[in-house]
Structure formats: C-alpha cells, structure tokens
Amino acid sequence: MKKCLVIGVVLTALWSCQSDDAPAYTATPMPLDIPAFFASSILPPVIPLDNPQSVEGVALGKKLFYDPILSANGTQACADCHLPSNSFTDNRQYSIGSEGDVGTRNSMPLFNIAWNFEQRFFWDGAEATLENQIFEPVVNPTEMNNTWRNVTESLDASPIYPELFSAAFGTTKIDSVGVSKAIAQFLRTLISSNAKFDRHLTDQVPLTPEEQRGLAIFLDESRGDCFHCHGNPNTPLWTDNRFHNNGLDEFFTDRGLGAVTGDPRDDGLFKTPSLRNLAFTAPYMHDGRFNTLEEVIDHYSEGLVYSETISPLMKNVATGGVHLSPEEKSDLKAFLLSLSDQSFIENPVFQNN
C-alpha cells in the first residue's frame, strides 16, 4: 500500500513538472512594418506585452473588423464607420449605428495609432488603451447595440471563429478580451507613411512652390502657427495626440475631456487629429462641423471663439485668428494635402478580401 502511494506521489510530481514546463502556445510573430524614417525620428510603437503582434492574431482581427456579427442585428461591422477609402473613417458628419441611431461625433480615422504615446483613445480620451477602446462600440446603444455575451455566443456558434481563435491564442475559448486583442492587433498594422511629403523627406521628391510656401506658413508662429499641436517634418505622426480647446465654441454641449475627468478646466478639450490623409477624411473636427479643408483653415484664420478653457496656443483669439490672405490659405491647403497617402487607402492588405 505504501509502495503504491509513493509511486502515485512520484507520478503526480512528474506530471506537475511536465505541465509546468510545457511551453505556452505562441502564434507566429508578426512585427510591425515600421518605416525607417519613423524609427529614426520617434519612439517605438506601443505594443502591450500581453498582446504581441502575430500573423494569426492580425488575420483574426481583420476578419472581425469587417464582420457584422459584432452588431446585435448583424448589419454593421467596425468597417462601416471606418472605411478604408476614407482612411478608416466615414464621410458623414455623425456616425450612424446599426439601428439607424445618429451619434453626436464624427468617426475618427484609424492609422498610426500604435504610436499613441499619450495612451488615451476616442475624441474625449475616455479609454486608456486601444484594447479597451474596442469594448465600448459593441455595447453602445447608438452604435452596435449588442452585448458581449451575445457576441461570444454568436462567435462560438460560427463554423470558423473557434478555429481562428485557437490559431491566434491557442484556445477555442472566445471572450471579449480575445476579440479586443485581435482587432487591436489588426489596427496597429494600419500604418500610413507614403504621402508625397514623406517621399519628399525620404526620396527627395520635390514640393511645388505652393506646397513649400504652405509648409513655411505652417511653421511660422505669426501666420499658420500649426506646428505646436501638429508637429513638424521631424515628427511624422502630425499630431501631439494630446487634448486642446481650439476655439470652436464659447459654451459646450459636448464637454469632451472634461466629461471624462470631471474637471471643468478640461471642458471643450478634444484629441488633436493627425493631419495625414485630410484628402480622404472630411468632414472635420470632433463633430464634423466643417465640410471642407477651406472651412478648417478659415476657422483658424478668422473664426476662433474665446472660452474659459481655450488653449493658450490659440494666441490670436482676441482678433479671431491669424488672418491669412487668400493666397496664404491656398498655399497652406496645398501643403496639407501633400500629407495624404493614396497608397494607404488602396493597400489590399488592409482591404476586406
């Protein structure tokens, strides 16, 4: 009896050691394809240790991004408000949900978000990670209007998703965390880096005289004064990823960051959007109030409105703006459009194929 007991203990110990030493499942690594001039000018992208990029994870995330299975009525996918042709936003002022409900904000474009060093997502910074940002639209009643329980049950019942989750994460268990991790992996691959101005920096593609003058206006504190929030040729993101009140309103029906922090000093502050791909992302601002790039430039030129939380960077608010001439406005627009990347919106790797 004692001999049997000893043998049993030894076998249990051996099994435990083998179980502990068994290698964890690892999908096929897929490092981001980081442009050389990004790597030389900005910090490496932010990738969570618990969600490394993988071939299988990105493939699953892309499938989920384009699949209306995430919405309650099976009619709306993430891509319906984030279309590749619009640099992963849409062309409506306000996004429309799966049940036809109209939101209150313009859909944000999706590119280069792996470099969001501030780690605040949405126009108002409501979420602290890209993975967390993915949870909310699924359950928002004016967006996908679903529940995560319903989502996971639908994915479990699918003939393809259990296998895809197993390939990505080594388990057929499907939950909201796995969904968010996979979509986040796909979104981090959306890198835009081939605009004309990028090629000007890397391959000496010449700018037109209008574009050159526009860049000078952009960098001139007494004229465009755009670089404080949107960076310069040495910072290829073209955003500081921070939050500013840029003089849109005197009073706020949408408090922006203030509604998240509860601090009235943050009222009217919204995330600085990147200036990349402006040719594809109209309408502009968090509420899509400006239909054209000309309207945006007019706002900063003579449309600034004072409020208690206005950014100190809006130095000319007392006179309504910087008062550019028509020629200066045209030149500034020409430069801004040189930041648009046609190859990004046409990249078949990002398309639903």
N, C-alpha and C positions, 0 to 999 in steps of 0.2 A: 504493500500500500504506500509505504513511504517512498519506495523507488518510483512508483507511478507518479506520485505527487511531485517529486524532484524533476522527473522528465517533463511533466506538464509545465512547471515553472520555467524550465530552461527553454522549452519550445515557445512559450509566451514571450520570454525576453528576446529570443531571436526574432520572432515575428515583429515585435515592437521596434527593434533596431532596424530591421529591413524597412518597416513602414516609415520610420523617421528619416532613414537615409534615402528613401525613394525620391528621385528627382521630381520637382514640381513641373507641371506642364508649362512649356514655353512655346508660344507661337513663333512664326518666322519673323525675325526682326525686320523692321522697315524704317530705317532712319529717314527723317525729313530731307527732301532735296533742297538744301539751303543754298541760295545764290551766293557766289563768292563775295560779292560786294556787300551783301547783308552781313556775312560772317566777319568781314573786316571792319564794319562800322557800328554794329550794335551787338548787344549781348546775345548769347544763345537763346533759343526759344524756351518757353516754359512748358515742360512736359512732366506731369506728375509721375513720381516713382511707381505708384500703384496702377498706372495705365500707360505702359510703354507702347510705342507705335509698333504695329505688326501688320503683315500682309493680310492675314485673316481678319484682324480687327477692323482695318480700314475697309475691306470688302464688305463686311457685315454692316459697318456704319453707313456706307454709301447706299446699300440696299435699304436700310431702314429710313434713311433720309428721303428717299424717293417713294416710299411705300405709304399709301393712305391708310394702312392697317393701324397706324397710331391714333387716328381720329375715331371718335365714337361712332360716326355713321359711315366710316370707311370711304370718305370722299376727299379728304385733304391730307396731303403729305407736307413735311417741312418745306419741300421744294416749291410748293405752291405760293409761299410768301417769300421764298429765297430762290429766285430763278437764276440759272447760270447766265442767261442772256442779259440780265440786269445786274451782273456782278453779285449775284446771290442776294438781291433784294427784289422788290416788285415795283411797278410803275404807278401804284395807287398812292394817294395821299395817306390813307389809313388802310392798314391790312384788314382783310375780311376773313372771318372764321368759318369753320366747317358748316355751321348752321345759318350762315349769312349775316351774322352779327358783325358790326363795324367797330373796329378798335378806335383808340384815341391817338395812336402814334404811327409813324412811318416805320416800315420794316427796315432794320439795319442791314447793310451789306455784310457779307462774310468773306473776308480774306485777310491773310497775315495775322490772324488772331492768336496764333501760337506765340506771338511777341507782345501780348498784352501784359506788360510788366506790372501795371497797376492792379491786375487781377480783380477788376470789377467789370461785370458784364451787364448788358442792357443799357438803354439810354440813361437810366437813373442809377446804375451801379447796384442794382438790387441783389445780384448774385456774385459770390466771391470766386467762383471757378467756372470754367467752361462746362465741366461735367454737371455742376449744379444748375447752370443756366438752361440745360436741356430738359430738366424735370418740369418746369413751370408751364410751357406752352401746351403740353399734352393735357393737363388738367384744367387749364384756364377756360372758363365757360364761353368766352368770346373768341377762343382760338380752336383747339381741337376738341374741347368739351368732353374729355374722356376720363377714365380712372385708370390708375396703373394696374389695378387688379384685372380689369377688363383687357388692357393691353397685353399683359403677360399670358392671360388665358388664350387670347387670340394667337399670340406667337407660339405658344405651346401646341396649339391645335394645328398649326401650319405644317405642311409636309417638308418644308425646307429649313425653317429657322432653328429647330433644335440642333440640327447638324452644323449649321453655320455658327451657332454659339459654342458648340463643342470645339470646332476648329479654332475659334478666336480665343476662347478662355479655358478650354479643357473640361467643360462641364455642359451638360444639356439643361441645367437649371437656368431658367430665364427670369430675370427680375429687372426692376427699373434701373438698378446700378449698372448692370451689364449693357442695357440699351444706351444709357447716357455715355458710358465709356466708349462704346463702339462709334456712336455718332461723333463724339468729341475727337476720336482718332481721325475720322474722315475729314472733319472740319479743319483740323490742323494741317492737312495736306494742301489746303486751298491757299497757295502762295502765288501772289501776283508780283512780278518783278521784271516784266518785259515791255514796259511803256517806252515811248520814244525817248523820254528824258532818261530812263535807265540806260538805254543804248547810247545816249549822248555821253553818259558818265563812263560806261564800260567799253564802248567801241568807237567813241569819238564821232558818233552820228551828229552832224551839225544841227543846231537850232536855227529857226528862221529869225530874222531881225525882230519880228513881233514877239516871238517866244523869249528871246534874250531880254528885250525891254520889259516884258512881263515878269520875268524872274527878278530883274533889278527892282521893280516895284514891289514885288512880294517880300523882298528882303530889306526894303527901305522903311525905317521906322516912321518917317514923316509922310509916307504915302500909303502903300499897302499895309505894312506892319502886320503881316500874316504869320511870320515865322515863329513868334513866341508860342503859339498853340499848335502850329502845324509843322514845325521843324524846318530843315533846310536840306540842301543836297547831300549833306553828310549823314542825314537821318532818314533812311529810305521808307520808313513807315508813314511819313507825312501826317502824323498825329502825335500828341503827347499822351494820348489815352487817359487824360485827366478830365476834370469836370469844370465847366465855366458857364457863367451867365454872360452871353454875348449880346445883350441889349435888344432882345426881341420884344419884350413886354414890360410894362410898368407893374402889372399885377399878374398873378399866376393861378390859372385854373388847374394846371398840372405843375406840382411843386418840384418835380424831378428828384434830384438827390436829397432835397430837404424832406421829402416824404419817407425816404428810406432811413435817414439818420435821425430824423426828428428835430434837427437843428434848423431854426429859421434862417440862419446865415447861409444855409445850403439851398434855400428856395430858388428855383429858376436855374439851377445848375444842371447841365446835361453833358454827356460824354462828347468829347471832341471827335468828330468823324474823320477818317482819313480822307485826304484829297485825291487819292488814287481813284481812277475809274469813274470820274464825275461825268464822263460822256454817257454812262450807262445807268446812273443811279438816281436820276430825277424821279420824283420831286425831292426837295432838300429840306433839311432841319428835322428835328425830332418829330415835328407834327406835319411835315411835308407841306408847309405853307408856301414855299417858293417853287414854282413850276420850272423855272429856267435858271441857268447859271448867271444870266444877266441880273435877275432879281436878287440873287445872293450878293453879287458884287454891289448892286445899288444899296442894299441894306447896310453894308459896311461903309459905303461911301457917304450916304446922307440919310440913312434910316435908323440909326441907333437910338434906343429909347432908354432913358435912365430909370433904374430901380435901385433899391437899397442894397441889393446883393450883386450888382453889376461888377464884372471883373475889372480890376484896376488896369488890365491890359487894354481895355476899351478907352484909351486916353482921350479920344476926341468926342466922347459922348455929348459934351456940352454944346458942340456945334453940329451934332447929328452924325458925325463921321469924318472920314479923311478927305472927302470931296475930290474925287478923282475926275479928271477930264474924260470926255468920251473916248479919246484916243488911248488914254491910260487904262480905261476899263476894257477896251478891246484887246490891248496888249496883255493885260493880266489874264483875261479869259484864254487867250492863245496859249500862254504858259500853263495854266491849269489843265487844259485839255491835253497837253503833252504828257501828263501823268496817267493817261488812260491806256490800258493794256488790252488790246484787241485779242491777243493770243490767249489771255486768261479766260475770257468768256467763251472762247471757241475750243478750249482744251478738251479733247474727247475723254481724257482720264477723269474729268470732273462731271461728265455728262451722264444722263441716265441711259446706259447702253448695256 
